[in-house]
Amino acid sequence: MRLFARCLTLLTAVACTLPGVPALAEPGVPDARADDGSHVVAQTTVDGDARMLDLTVRSTGVGAYAMVRLILPRGWAAEPDRKWAAVYLLAGETRKQDYRGWTANTDVRQLADDADVLVVMPGTGPAGFFSDWWNYGKDIALNQWETFTAVELPQLIDRGYRGDGRRAAAGLSLGGYGAIELAARRPGVFRYAASFSGNVNPAGPTGELLTTAIVTSARLDPEALWGDRRRESTRWEAHDPVVNAANLRGTEVYLSAGNGLPGPLDAKLPIDVLPGAMLLEFLCGGQTSALADRLRALGVPATIELYGPGTHQWAYWQDRLHRTWPRMLQVLAS
């Protein structure tokens, strides 16, 4: 009997990983599904904190499992009929800054204690770019990270964890691109979108270089993302916030970046890390300036803080989180 039970468990686990076979959810996981069938299959508390959960999502769009860290509001368990607004904090290039990055490198857990919101921190693969990958035009569900972040996950949070449809988004680096790009491509998903040192002009000269480098460094095919930059220029531009800046009208936008020179928060940065952090911020600062100029030319309101010296590292993004957090909560409460 024990051998039979073990075989049954093994066969179930294997079946749940096969394409087209839905994974079974663990007991205690909310019985909720996105429209495409995506659902949470497991949730675990983090370091014994009952209000901080790691969710394993079987994503139809991604074609695999995706991780999300979720901080529940203080009154979530005591008020089972109440629904909540949500702050989405988007990760950077996730080989180093995955869904756990925000809680590991900032005090967002403490900020959440004083805010009546859900805090949602999704991963986006090793270099997902918060985009539905082109995959050479093949009709396959693989690396559809825009669908996961802007469609599947909001549906799961609203249906399974009592989100009420009011959302704000902020992100660092690649996550900053994600917050602004998803707000432009899917108006209404987020009321507020903030980029901290984001690579927000991927179709521009330095943006193309950085985008290709990020995807290549993750050992993925850069042309599978949006195609060849010259032959598929329309697709590249369709994913560029500078090109589509007019679509940000109606979303409250915040942009910030340094210029790459060492600044007041860089004293503790290891000397071997400093050159890379300087270069990345220089590139992202230039792209942020380009988006700021485009928004001004279009008359689209935005708060823009180009703060001069500062590199591409967490100390600055922690500072930006504190600067934007009160406003995010105000927008969600309005």
Residue, then its C-alpha position, 0 to 999 in steps of 0.5 A: m500500500r505504501l509503495f502504491a501511494r508513493c507511485l501515485t504521488l510520483l505519477t501525479a507530480v509528473a502529470c502536473t508538469l506536462p503541457g495541458v495538464p493542470a497542476l493540482a493545488e495544495p490544501g488551503v490554497p484559494d480556489a481561484r483561477a484566471d480566465d486562461g486557467s492559471h492558478v496558484v498551486a502552492q503557498t508558503t509562509v516566509d520565515g514564519d511570517a503569516r502575512m508574507l506568502d510565497l505563491t507558486v503559480r501554474s501560468t498558462g501564458v508563461g508555460a511554466y511555474a512562476m513565483v510571487r511574493l505577497i504581503l497581506p494587509r494587517g486586517w486581512a485575516a480578521e476581515p474576511d469580507r473586505k477587499w483591498a487595493a494592491v501595490y505591485l513591486l516589479a523586480g529587476e533583471t531577475r538572475k540577481q533581483d527576483y521576486r524576493g529582491w524587494t523584501a531582501n533589500t528594502d524595508v517594504r515589509q515594515l512599510a506594509d504594516d502601516a498600509d491597508v494594501l496588498v503588496v504583490m511582488p512577481g518574478t518575471g523569469p531570467a529576462g522576461f521583459f514583462s513582455d509576451w515574447w514573439n517566439y518567431g511567430k510560433d503560436i505557443a504559450l511560452n514566456q508570455w510575461e505581459t499576460f502573466t503580470a498584467v492579466e493572470l496575476p491581477q485576476l488571481i490576486d483579485r479572486g483569490y486574495r481579495g484584491d479590489g481592482r485598484r492597483a499601483a505599480a513601481g519597479l527598479s531597472l527592468g521592473g521600472y520598464g515593466a511598470i511604465e510599459l504595462a501602463a502604456r500597453r494596457p491602460g487602466v491596469f495600474r492607476y500609478a506607474a513608477s520607474f526607478s532607473g528603468n531601461v524605458n527606451p528599448a528601441g533607442p540606440t542605447g536601449e537596443l544595446l542594453t536589451t540585447a545584452i540582458v537577454t543574451s546574458a540570461r542565455l536566451d535568444p534576443e531575437a525571440l523577444w521582439g525579433d530582429r531590431r531592423r526587420e521587426s522594428t514595428r514590434w520593437e517600437a510597440h514595446d517602447p514607452v517613449v514611442n507610446a508615451a501618449n498612452l500614459r495619459g490618464t495614469e499618474v507617472y513617476l520617473s527617476a534616475g541618476n546619471g551614473l556618477p558615484g553619489p551620496l549613497d555609493a560609499k558602501l558599494p564594493i569597488d569591483v561592482l562600482p563600474g558596472a553600476m555606473l554604466l547601467e545607471f548612465l544608460c538607464g538615466g539617458q533613457t529616462s531623460a528621453l521618456a521625460d522629454r517625450l512626455r513633456a512634448l506631449g503634455v502628459p503629466a509626470t513627476i520627474e526626478l533626475y537626481g544627478p550623481g547616483t549609480h544602479q543599486w538598491a540604496y537609491w531604489q530604497d530611497r525612491l520607494h520611500r519617496t513614492w510610497p505615500r503618493m501610491l497610497q493616496v492614488l489608490a485611496s482616491 
